[in-house]
């Protein structure tokens, strides 16, 4: 079981390195990195912003709210 887990982790790391390398080769300027070369649609940008905001609110905001008011806020 430990051998299989090690193989899965190594394959995952190798895939992440490959994705990073491909993205690095495609990025030629700061604009490419920061705003995807201005080639993405407004829908993708809105979804990205929404996912970032929801993630931040869920981790920081709701954690503090649950600590203050108890876990009853989930209902």
MDTraj code that builds the backbone (N, CA, C; nanometers):
import mdtraj as md
import numpy as np

residues = "UNK UNK UNK UNK UNK UNK UNK UNK UNK UNK UNK UNK UNK UNK UNK UNK UNK UNK UNK UNK UNK UNK UNK UNK UNK UNK UNK UNK UNK UNK UNK UNK UNK UNK UNK UNK UNK UNK UNK UNK UNK UNK UNK UNK UNK UNK UNK UNK UNK UNK UNK UNK UNK UNK UNK UNK UNK UNK UNK UNK UNK UNK UNK UNK UNK UNK UNK UNK UNK UNK UNK UNK UNK UNK UNK".split()
xyz = np.array([
    [0.0818, -0.1195, 0.0000],
    [0.0000, 0.0000, 0.0000],
    [0.0860, 0.1256, 0.0000],
    [0.1924, 0.1266, 0.0763],
    [0.2800, 0.2434, 0.0798],
    [0.3487, 0.2663, -0.0540],
    [0.3803, 0.1561, -0.1252],
    [0.4432, 0.1681, -0.2562],
    [0.3472, 0.2356, -0.3541],
    [0.2214, 0.1934, -0.3533],
    [0.1216, 0.2526, -0.4421],
    [0.1014, 0.4009, -0.4109],
    [0.0964, 0.4344, -0.2850],
    [0.0810, 0.5743, -0.2454],
    [0.1993, 0.6585, -0.2924],
    [0.3200, 0.6058, -0.2798],
    [0.4392, 0.6780, -0.3252],
    [0.4359, 0.6987, -0.4760],
    [0.3920, 0.5983, -0.5506],
    [0.3838, 0.6104, -0.6966],
    [0.2804, 0.7160, -0.7347],
    [0.1660, 0.7147, -0.6687],
    [0.0620, 0.8135, -0.6982],
    [0.1126, 0.9549, -0.6704],
    [0.1807, 0.9734, -0.5597],
    [0.2333, 1.1055, -0.5252],
    [0.3391, 1.1497, -0.6254],
    [0.4271, 1.0598, -0.6653],
    [0.5310, 1.0947, -0.7630],
    [0.4713, 1.1283, -0.8990],
    [0.3698, 1.0544, -0.9416],
    [0.3037, 1.0844, -1.0689],
    [0.2359, 1.2210, -1.0613],
    [0.1716, 1.2503, -0.9491],
    [0.1068, 1.3806, -0.9312],
    [0.2095, 1.4936, -0.9373],
    [0.3207, 1.4776, -0.8678],
    [0.4250, 1.5808, -0.8691],
    [0.4805, 1.5989, -1.0096],
    [0.5030, 1.4884, -1.0810],
    [0.5544, 1.4968, -1.2179],
    [0.4561, 1.5697, -1.3087],
    [0.3271, 1.5433, -1.2923],
    [0.2278, 1.6116, -1.3753],
    [0.2233, 1.7607, -1.3436],
    [0.2358, 1.7978, -1.2165],
    [0.2354, 1.9390, -1.1795],
    [0.3589, 2.0107, -1.2343],
    [0.4729, 1.9438, -1.2321],
    [0.5942, 2.0021, -1.2896],
    [0.5768, 2.0201, -1.4399],
    [0.5164, 1.9225, -1.5072],
    [0.4933, 1.9323, -1.6509],
    [0.3985, 2.0477, -1.6839],
    [0.2902, 2.0600, -1.6104],
    [0.1959, 2.1704, -1.6328],
    [0.2648, 2.3044, -1.6083],
    [0.3444, 2.3130, -1.5031],
    [0.4181, 2.4359, -1.4745],
    [0.5167, 2.4710, -1.5841],
    [0.5850, 2.3708, -1.6371],
    [0.6820, 2.3948, -1.7442],
    [0.6120, 2.4440, -1.8708],
    [0.5010, 2.3803, -1.9064],
    [0.4269, 2.4224, -2.0257],
    [0.3755, 2.5655, -2.0090],
    [0.3228, 2.5970, -1.8920],
    [0.2741, 2.7331, -1.8672],
    [0.3885, 2.8333, -1.8703],
    [0.5037, 2.7950, -1.8172],
    [0.6205, 2.8842, -1.8180],
    [0.6653, 2.9134, -1.9607],
    [0.6630, 2.8124, -2.0475],
    [0.7054, 2.8333, -2.1859],
    [0.6076, 2.9227, -2.2621],
    [0.4801, 2.9178, -2.2268],
    [0.3794, 2.9982, -2.2963],
    [0.3727, 3.1419, -2.2462],
    [0.4311, 3.1696, -2.1314],
    [0.4259, 3.3030, -2.0724],
    [0.5485, 3.3821, -2.1140],
    [0.5246, 3.4959, -2.1808],
    [0.6386, 3.5751, -2.2268],
    [0.6447, 3.7136, -2.1627],
    [0.5381, 3.7552, -2.0960],
    [0.5381, 3.8874, -2.0330],
    [0.4575, 3.8827, -1.9038],
    [0.4656, 3.9918, -1.8290],
    [0.3854, 4.0016, -1.7071],
    [0.2362, 4.0003, -1.7384],
    [0.1994, 4.0590, -1.8498],
    [0.0585, 4.0616, -1.8887],
    [0.0066, 3.9207, -1.9155],
    [0.0884, 3.8377, -1.9783],
    [0.0485, 3.6987, -1.9997],
    [0.0216, 3.6285, -1.8674],
    [0.1040, 3.6548, -1.7698],
    [0.0894, 3.5891, -1.6399],
    [-0.0285, 3.6443, -1.5600],
    [-0.0402, 3.7759, -1.5536],
    [-0.1394, 3.8372, -1.4656],
    [-0.2817, 3.8315, -1.5196],
    [-0.2999, 3.8525, -1.6476],
    [-0.4346, 3.8550, -1.7050],
    [-0.4476, 3.7611, -1.8244],
    [-0.3682, 3.6574, -1.8276],
    [-0.3746, 3.5539, -1.9314],
    [-0.3639, 3.6128, -2.0717],
    [-0.2814, 3.7143, -2.0858],
    [-0.2604, 3.7746, -2.2165],
    [-0.3839, 3.8415, -2.2736],
    [-0.4800, 3.8713, -2.1883],
    [-0.6075, 3.9319, -2.2278],
    [-0.6794, 3.8486, -2.3335],
    [-0.6660, 3.7172, -2.3244],
    [-0.7281, 3.6280, -2.4216],
    [-0.8441, 3.5482, -2.3635],
    [-0.8773, 3.5674, -2.2365],
    [-0.9875, 3.4926, -2.1773],
    [-1.1171, 3.5719, -2.1875],
    [-1.2261, 3.4990, -2.1867],
    [-1.3564, 3.5655, -2.1975],
    [-1.3960, 3.6258, -2.0634],
    [-1.4928, 3.7135, -2.0688],
    [-1.5384, 3.7781, -1.9455],
    [-1.6058, 3.6780, -1.8521],
    [-1.6655, 3.5735, -1.9070],
    [-1.7291, 3.4712, -1.8236],
    [-1.6244, 3.3974, -1.7414],
    [-1.5139, 3.3601, -1.8039],
    [-1.4071, 3.2902, -1.7324],
    [-1.3471, 3.3803, -1.6255],
    [-1.3276, 3.5070, -1.6568],
    [-1.2738, 3.6004, -1.5580],
    [-1.3705, 3.6183, -1.4408],
    [-1.4995, 3.6266, -1.4676],
    [-1.5984, 3.6416, -1.3607],
    [-1.6029, 3.5171, -1.2731],
    [-1.5968, 3.3992, -1.3327],
    [-1.5955, 3.2756, -1.2549],
    [-1.4694, 3.2648, -1.1706],
    [-1.3576, 3.3071, -1.2258],
    [-1.2327, 3.3050, -1.1498],
    [-1.2397, 3.3995, -1.0307],
    [-1.2919, 3.5178, -1.0523],
    [-1.3072, 3.6139, -0.9427],
    [-1.4032, 3.5607, -0.8371],
    [-1.5133, 3.5042, -0.8817],
    [-1.6110, 3.4490, -0.7885],
    [-1.5536, 3.3353, -0.7060],
    [-1.4788, 3.2464, -0.7688],
    [-1.4177, 3.1355, -0.6959],
    [-1.3161, 3.1859, -0.5949],
    [-1.2417, 3.2879, -0.6301],
    [-1.1448, 3.3450, -0.5370],
    [-1.2150, 3.4088, -0.4182],
    [-1.3197, 3.4836, -0.4436],
    [-1.3925, 3.5504, -0.3356],
    [-1.4607, 3.4495, -0.2441],
    [-1.5275, 3.3504, -0.3019],
    [-1.5981, 3.2506, -0.2213],
    [-1.4997, 3.1716, -0.1374],
    [-1.3860, 3.1376, -0.1927],
    [-1.2857, 3.0630, -0.1174],
    [-1.2363, 3.1441, 0.0015],
    [-1.2085, 3.2705, -0.0204],
    [-1.1610, 3.3562, 0.0880],
    [-1.2676, 3.3722, 0.1955],
    [-1.3901, 3.3950, 0.1541],
    [-1.4979, 3.4121, 0.2512],
    [-1.5208, 3.2845, 0.3304],
    [-1.5141, 3.1716, 0.2640],
    [-1.5402, 3.0448, 0.3325],
    [-1.4312, 3.0125, 0.4339],
    [-1.3078, 3.0382, 0.4002],
    [-1.1984, 3.0007, 0.4897],
    [-1.1818, 3.1020, 0.6021],
    [-1.1784, 3.2295, 0.5699],
    [-1.1511, 3.3314, 0.6707],
    [-1.2788, 3.3776, 0.7401],
    [-1.3752, 3.4200, 0.6630],
    [-1.4949, 3.4797, 0.7202],
    [-1.5820, 3.3827, 0.7967],
    [-1.6164, 3.2704, 0.7361],
    [-1.7066, 3.1770, 0.8018],
    [-1.6402, 3.1066, 0.9184],
    [-1.5105, 3.0879, 0.9118],
    [-1.4393, 3.0291, 1.0258],
    [-1.4472, 3.1181, 1.1483],
    [-1.4261, 3.2467, 1.1287],
    [-1.4367, 3.3410, 1.2396],
    [-1.5793, 3.3543, 1.2896],
    [-1.6737, 3.3526, 1.1980],
    [-1.8143, 3.3614, 1.2363],
    [-1.8568, 3.2391, 1.3167],
    [-1.8125, 3.1217, 1.2754],
    [-1.8445, 2.9995, 1.3497],
    [-1.7766, 2.9998, 1.4856],
    [-1.6579, 3.0543, 1.4939],
    [-1.5901, 3.0628, 1.6225],
    [-1.6598, 3.1572, 1.7183],
    [-1.7177, 3.2622, 1.6641],
    [-1.7876, 3.3598, 1.7477],
    [-1.9272, 3.3124, 1.7874],
    [-2.0014, 3.2595, 1.6907],
    [-2.1423, 3.2270, 1.7128],
    [-2.1703, 3.0779, 1.7289],
    [-2.0718, 2.9939, 1.7100],
    [-2.0942, 2.8500, 1.7172],
    [-2.1298, 2.7927, 1.5812],
    [-2.1264, 2.6610, 1.5712],
    [-2.1512, 2.5967, 1.4424],
    [-2.2983, 2.5961, 1.4025],
    [-2.3843, 2.6493, 1.4875],
    [-2.5253, 2.6594, 1.4525],
    [-2.5509, 2.7491, 1.3331],
    [-2.4554, 2.8324, 1.2957],
    [-2.4734, 2.9210, 1.1802],
    [-2.4805, 2.8432, 1.0499],
    [-2.4351, 2.7190, 1.0497],
    [-2.4393, 2.6395, 0.9277],
    [-2.5820, 2.6040, 0.8886],
    [-2.6728, 2.6035, 0.9852],
    [-2.8114, 2.5683, 0.9565],
    [-2.8860, 2.6942, 0.9301],
])
top = md.Topology()
chain = top.add_chain()
for i, resn in enumerate(residues, 1):
    res = top.add_residue(resn, chain, resSeq=i)
    for name in ("N", "CA", "C"):
        top.add_atom(name, md.element.get_by_symbol(name[0]), res)
traj = md.Trajectory(xyz[None], top)
